[in-house]
Structures are given as C-alpha cells and as structure tokens.
C-alpha cells in the first residue's frame, strides 16, 4: 500500500497515511474525513554511498527538518 500526504480541512494539520485503493482517509488528529491529498515530493535511493546535496532553500541543519519530504529526514 502506498503512503499519501493529506491536509485536514477541519484542523488544518498535515499527516502521512498508509492507504489502500478503496480506503477513505480520516484525520488522526480530529477524526474528520474532510481530507485533501497533497502533492508529494518524489523520493528515490541511489546506488551511491555519498550523501545527496542539501537544497539551497532548506534552513540550516541546526533548525531541523524543513517539513514533510525534507531532504534531511532519515531515509
């Protein structure tokens, strides 16, 4: 099953949900079923052992991840 990113229309919180093809998402924070699917950033893994470069618009490393799909999140 794929993981999808959603935002809740009620509480406006974002979440990632593992969803089957016929399942309807509900917000894990407030229980609402008024969820909007977000456009996800594609992820991939290369055969190289070197780290990928950090995007120029990311905050400094000490600020933590910049959001869902951040290039600095653990793989």
C-alpha positions, 0 to 999 in steps of 0.5 A: 500500500502506498503512503499519501500526504493529506491536509485536514480541512477541519484542523488544518494539520498535515499527516502521512497515511498508509492507504489502500485503493478503496480506503477513505482517509480520516484525520488522526488528529480530529477524526474528520474525513474532510481530507485533501491529498497533497502533492508529494515530493518524489523520493528515490535511493541511489546506488551511491554511498555519498550523501545527496546535496542539501537544497539551497532553500532548506534552513540550516541543519541546526533548525531541523527538518524543513517539513514533510519530504525534507531532504534531511529526514532519515531515509 
